[in-house]
């Protein structure tokens, strides 16, 4: 089986989410990559070095610079004539591209897979992660998105793939890039951080969140996350949100401060290697998944912990 993996990148380097998708694709058979961008030859060359990759299809066109799904999907469909499956990481952009590919191919997409059980059999979470479904496709072509935290990252070097130039239809005329407001932070990116400190609604307001969570995160060199309740209350921006409707993370250490542990939040972080919970409610659901639990007032415990570091 030949699998085409869409490479997520910024026209300069390959993003980590792609490496997990390559690992999943390798379980199906031969792995080919697609790098679609503008002036992204360096990305194609780097992608060819990923372990296990046989070929890199490189489409260089101004229409692909910002990864507009309306432009990229037809290019992928053209390449699917020579491939049996298409895989994209289950990131914001990957989840934008894959459904369009599935619609153009007239097949059912299999979303957010956790494992590959057979050539056309996979597991995926349902009911906010409360149950794991085993699904089998009967379609001739597969379109799949991969949960990055469920698969180890492929080695970024050591491969010897061949780069092959391809062309597509270019601009489909259905959408245009207007602009992007990208939050910049000196802290690690949330989905790739090894340590995450997250705060919940108990932190009262944005000033308290900043004064309590940020010093601890800075001491640990950690990324900062938040529950949906904290985001909805305006304590922090949307891109901090961890959970079913936010970002899916699996760091080495996840510290949940003042988070009750609603199932929607647990769906986004329960794969973390070590979960530490600080909450004054000893019956909070977060303690059911925590490896280390501290029943205490966060306004006393967190500053004390920060001071000890």
CORZI-V502239 format. One record per residue. N is the residue number from 1. RES is the residue in three letters. OMEGA is omega in whole degrees, 0 to 359 (NA if undefined). D_CENTER is the distance of its C-alpha to the mean C-alpha in Angstrom with 2 decimals. Layout:
BEGIN
[[N RES OMEGA D_CENTER] [N RES OMEGA D_CENTER]]
END
This chain:
BEGIN
[[1 UNK 176 24.99] [2 UNK 182 23.41] [3 UNK 177 19.71] [4 UNK 180 18.32] [5 UNK 177 14.78] [6 UNK 182 13.58] [7 UNK 176 12.84] [8 UNK 185 10.59] [9 UNK 179 12.85] [10 UNK 183 15.00] [11 UNK 178 18.27] [12 UNK 182 18.82] [13 UNK 179 16.26] [14 UNK 179 13.51] [15 UNK 186 9.98] [16 UNK 183 8.76] [17 UNK 180 5.92] [18 UNK 185 9.23] [19 UNK 177 11.00] [20 UNK 178 9.43] [21 UNK 178 10.14] [22 UNK 178 13.56] [23 UNK 179 14.28] [24 UNK 181 13.88] [25 UNK 181 15.99] [26 UNK 179 18.56] [27 UNK 180 19.37] [28 UNK 181 20.64] [29 UNK 185 22.80] [30 UNK 185 23.12] [31 UNK 172 20.06] [32 UNK 180 20.34] [33 UNK 172 17.93] [34 UNK 173 18.13] [35 UNK 178 18.03] [36 UNK 182 19.06] [37 UNK 178 19.93] [38 UNK 184 22.98] [39 UNK 187 24.57] [40 UNK 180 21.67] [41 UNK 180 23.94] [42 UNK 178 22.64] [43 UNK 179 19.11] [44 UNK 179 20.83] [45 UNK 178 22.90] [46 UNK 180 20.06] [47 UNK 180 18.21] [48 UNK 181 21.57] [49 UNK 180 21.58] [50 UNK 183 18.56] [51 UNK 176 20.24] [52 UNK 182 21.02] [53 UNK 180 20.72] [54 UNK 184 23.94] [55 UNK 176 23.74] [56 UNK 174 21.84] [57 UNK 185 22.72] [58 UNK 178 22.90] [59 UNK 183 23.53] [60 UNK 183 24.74] [61 UNK 180 25.59] [62 UNK 181 25.45] [63 UNK 183 24.12] [64 UNK 187 20.77] [65 UNK 185 20.40] [66 UNK 176 18.00] [67 UNK 176 16.11] [68 UNK 186 17.95] [69 UNK 182 17.10] [70 UNK 178 20.82] [71 UNK 185 21.79] [72 UNK 184 19.27] [73 UNK 178 19.55] [74 UNK 177 23.30] [75 UNK 180 22.85] [76 UNK 180 20.54] [77 UNK 177 23.10] [78 UNK 182 25.85] [79 UNK 182 24.28] [80 UNK 174 23.73] [81 UNK 182 27.50] [82 UNK 181 27.16] [83 UNK 182 24.03] [84 UNK 183 23.58] [85 UNK 174 19.84] [86 UNK 181 16.96] [87 UNK 174 13.39] [88 UNK 174 10.29] [89 UNK 182 6.60] [90 UNK 175 5.49] [91 UNK 179 4.33] [92 UNK 182 7.53] [93 UNK 179 9.53] [94 UNK 180 8.87] [95 UNK 175 9.82] [96 UNK 183 12.69] [97 UNK 189 14.02] [98 UNK 181 14.03] [99 UNK 179 16.27] [100 UNK 177 18.71] [101 UNK 180 19.01] [102 UNK 181 19.71] [103 UNK 180 22.24] [104 UNK 178 24.00] [105 UNK 182 24.30] [106 UNK 176 25.39] [107 UNK 178 23.28] [108 UNK 177 21.16] [109 UNK 173 17.38] [110 UNK 191 15.87] [111 UNK 166 12.56] [112 UNK 185 9.79] [113 UNK 179 12.05] [114 UNK 180 12.53] [115 UNK 176 15.39] [116 UNK 184 17.79] [117 UNK 181 21.24] [118 UNK 184 23.23] [119 UNK 179 23.49] [120 UNK 183 22.60] [121 UNK 186 21.66] [122 UNK 170 18.30] [123 UNK 179 17.17] [124 UNK 181 14.78] [125 UNK 171 14.81] [126 UNK 180 17.23] [127 UNK 177 18.97] [128 UNK 178 16.10] [129 UNK 180 15.70] [130 UNK 179 19.47] [131 UNK 177 20.10] [132 UNK 181 18.66] [133 UNK 171 20.04] [134 UNK 184 21.14] [135 UNK 178 21.29] [136 UNK 181 23.32] [137 UNK 174 23.36] [138 UNK 180 26.75] [139 UNK 179 25.66] [140 UNK 178 26.84] [141 UNK 179 23.53] [142 UNK 171 20.08] [143 UNK 192 17.03] [144 UNK 165 13.88] [145 UNK 188 10.15] [146 UNK 172 8.48] [147 UNK 187 6.48] [148 UNK 183 5.46] [149 UNK 183 7.44] [150 UNK 183 10.25] [151 UNK 176 11.21] [152 UNK 179 12.74] [153 UNK 175 12.09] [154 UNK 177 14.94] [155 UNK 184 17.52] [156 UNK 179 17.23] [157 UNK 178 21.03] [158 UNK 179 23.83] [159 UNK 180 23.30] [160 UNK 180 25.90] [161 UNK 179 24.50] [162 UNK 179 26.69] [163 UNK 181 25.70] [164 UNK 180 27.20] [165 UNK 176 27.56] [166 UNK 177 27.06] [167 UNK 178 27.85] [168 UNK 182 26.76] [169 UNK 180 28.27] [170 UNK 185 26.70] [171 UNK 180 26.68] [172 UNK 178 26.89] [173 UNK 182 28.30] [174 UNK 181 26.19] [175 UNK 178 24.09] [176 UNK 180 24.27] [177 UNK 182 22.27] [178 UNK 180 23.94] [179 UNK 179 22.09] [180 UNK 174 19.10] [181 UNK 186 19.29] [182 UNK 179 16.74] [183 UNK 179 16.94] [184 UNK 181 18.06] [185 UNK 176 18.19] [186 UNK 178 19.70] [187 UNK 179 17.48] [188 UNK 176 14.39] [189 UNK 191 11.03] [190 UNK 186 9.59] [191 UNK 180 6.25] [192 UNK 183 8.60] [193 UNK 177 11.78] [194 UNK 177 14.19] [195 UNK 177 15.91] [196 UNK 172 15.04] [197 UNK 182 17.91] [198 UNK 179 17.45] [199 UNK 181 20.34] [200 UNK 184 21.57] [201 UNK 183 24.32] [202 UNK 182 27.00] [203 UNK 167 26.69] [204 UNK 181 28.89] [205 UNK 185 27.99] [206 UNK 181 26.06] [207 UNK 179 28.79] [208 UNK 177 28.75] [209 UNK 180 24.97] [210 UNK 184 25.33] [211 UNK 185 28.37] [212 UNK 187 27.06] [213 UNK 187 23.38] [214 UNK 178 23.26] [215 UNK 178 26.10] [216 UNK 179 24.59] [217 UNK 180 21.21] [218 UNK 179 23.27] [219 UNK 183 25.39] [220 UNK 186 22.50] [221 UNK 188 20.55] [222 UNK 170 17.66] [223 UNK 181 14.95] [224 UNK 177 15.94] [225 UNK 180 14.41] [226 UNK 174 16.33] [227 UNK 179 17.05] [228 UNK 181 17.38] [229 UNK 180 21.12] [230 UNK 179 21.02] [231 UNK 180 19.06] [232 UNK 179 21.43] [233 UNK 176 24.33] [234 UNK 180 23.47] [235 UNK 184 23.12] [236 UNK 179 19.98] [237 UNK 182 17.95] [238 UNK 185 15.26] [239 UNK 174 12.42] [240 UNK 191 13.38] [241 UNK 176 12.78] [242 UNK 177 11.21] [243 UNK 183 11.72] [244 UNK 180 11.90] [245 UNK 177 12.17] [246 UNK 182 10.03] [247 UNK 177 6.87] [248 UNK 184 6.23] [249 UNK 177 7.54] [250 UNK 181 10.00] [251 UNK 174 12.26] [252 UNK 180 15.79] [253 UNK 177 17.33] [254 UNK 181 16.39] [255 UNK 181 19.39] [256 UNK 184 19.83] [257 UNK 178 22.74] [258 UNK 179 24.59] [259 UNK 184 21.94] [260 UNK 179 23.69] [261 UNK 174 20.84] [262 UNK 186 20.68] [263 UNK 180 18.95] [264 UNK 178 16.35] [265 UNK 181 15.37] [266 UNK 180 15.71] [267 UNK 183 13.29] [268 UNK 185 10.44] [269 UNK 187 11.99] [270 UNK 177 14.59] [271 UNK 178 13.13] [272 UNK 184 13.89] [273 UNK 178 16.74] [274 UNK 180 19.20] [275 UNK 179 19.28] [276 UNK 182 22.04] [277 UNK 175 23.29] [278 UNK 184 25.96] [279 UNK 182 27.63] [280 UNK 178 31.29] [281 UNK 184 31.09] [282 UNK 179 31.60] [283 UNK 181 30.75] [284 UNK 182 27.28] [285 UNK 182 24.83] [286 UNK 182 22.49] [287 UNK 179 25.21] [288 UNK 179 24.84] [289 UNK 184 21.52] [290 UNK 173 22.38] [291 UNK 178 23.70] [292 UNK 180 25.71] [293 UNK 178 27.04] [294 UNK 177 29.30] [295 UNK 184 31.35] [296 UNK 175 32.41] [297 UNK 184 32.51] [298 UNK 183 29.44] [299 UNK 173 31.66] [300 UNK 187 33.78] [301 UNK 185 31.41] [302 UNK 177 28.64] [303 UNK 178 31.17] [304 UNK 178 33.08] [305 UNK 180 30.07] [306 UNK 180 29.22] [307 UNK 181 32.87] [308 UNK 184 33.01] [309 UNK NA 30.25]]
END
